[in-house]
Amino acid sequence: MNTKKLIIKGKTLHPAFQKTLQLKAEELDITGILKANDNTATLVTTGVKDHLEDYITWCEAAVKEQGAELIETSDLAFKAYYNFSLT
């Protein structure tokens, strides 16, 4: 299992789109947390490497459609989450 941090900047992410990010993560068996404020959203995601790569690729395209941009992806030490939550 790997843990990645993703930072999205640009337009404020609508709550419905945040839910879409959560549902896609759950579809790929990814757990973690999304913290959104003003024009920045931070996701900390944990899952198997292939699923995380698929999620990151999907996120890049999806956030562009929302007028935002995935500006940073970094590795973190493993963090265990029970589910994917929005804060």
C-alpha positions as CSV (number, residue, x, y, z in Angstrom):
1,M,0.0,0.0,0.0
2,N,1.2,3.5,-0.9
3,T,0.1,6.9,0.3
4,K,0.1,10.0,-1.9
5,K,-0.7,13.6,-1.3
6,L,-2.4,15.5,-4.1
7,I,-2.8,19.3,-4.2
8,I,-5.5,20.9,-6.4
9,K,-5.5,24.7,-6.9
10,G,-7.7,27.0,-8.9
11,K,-11.4,27.4,-8.8
12,T,-13.2,26.3,-5.5
13,L,-14.3,22.7,-5.9
14,H,-18.1,22.4,-5.7
15,P,-19.4,20.0,-3.0
16,A,-20.9,17.8,-5.7
17,F,-17.5,17.4,-7.4
18,Q,-15.9,16.7,-4.1
19,K,-18.4,13.8,-3.7
20,T,-17.4,12.6,-7.2
21,L,-13.7,12.6,-6.1
22,Q,-14.8,10.5,-3.1
23,L,-16.9,8.0,-5.2
24,K,-14.1,7.5,-7.7
25,A,-11.7,6.8,-4.9
26,E,-14.1,4.3,-3.3
27,E,-14.6,2.6,-6.7
28,L,-10.8,2.0,-6.9
29,D,-10.6,0.9,-3.2
30,I,-8.7,4.0,-2.2
31,T,-9.0,5.4,1.3
32,G,-8.0,8.8,2.5
33,I,-9.3,12.3,3.2
34,L,-10.1,15.4,1.1
35,K,-9.7,18.8,2.8
36,A,-11.0,21.7,0.7
37,N,-10.9,25.4,1.5
38,D,-11.2,28.4,-0.8
39,N,-9.1,27.7,-3.9
40,T,-7.1,24.8,-2.6
41,A,-7.9,21.1,-2.0
42,T,-5.6,18.6,-0.5
43,L,-6.2,14.9,-0.9
44,V,-4.2,12.3,1.1
45,T,-4.9,8.9,-0.5
46,T,-3.9,5.4,0.3
47,G,-4.2,2.3,-1.9
48,V,-2.3,-0.1,-4.1
49,K,0.1,1.6,-6.6
50,D,-1.8,0.8,-9.8
51,H,-5.1,2.1,-8.3
52,L,-3.5,5.3,-7.1
53,E,-1.9,5.9,-10.5
54,D,-5.3,5.4,-12.2
55,Y,-6.9,7.8,-9.7
56,I,-4.3,10.5,-10.2
57,T,-4.6,10.3,-14.0
58,W,-8.4,10.5,-13.6
59,C,-8.1,13.4,-11.2
60,E,-5.9,15.4,-13.5
61,A,-8.5,15.3,-16.3
62,A,-11.5,15.8,-14.0
63,V,-10.2,18.8,-12.1
64,K,-9.3,20.5,-15.4
65,E,-12.9,20.2,-16.4
66,Q,-13.8,22.1,-13.2
67,G,-11.4,25.0,-13.9
68,A,-8.7,23.8,-11.5
69,E,-5.4,22.1,-11.8
70,L,-3.6,19.2,-10.0
71,I,-0.4,21.1,-9.2
72,E,1.4,18.6,-6.9
73,T,1.6,14.9,-6.3
74,S,4.0,13.6,-3.6
75,D,4.7,10.4,-1.8
76,L,4.0,10.2,2.0
77,A,4.8,7.7,4.6
78,F,2.0,5.1,4.8
79,K,-1.2,6.3,6.5
80,A,-4.0,4.0,7.2
81,Y,-7.6,5.2,6.7
82,Y,-10.8,3.3,7.2
83,N,-12.6,5.0,4.3
84,F,-12.4,8.1,2.1
85,S,-13.8,11.1,3.9
86,L,-14.5,14.7,3.0
87,T,-13.8,17.5,5.5
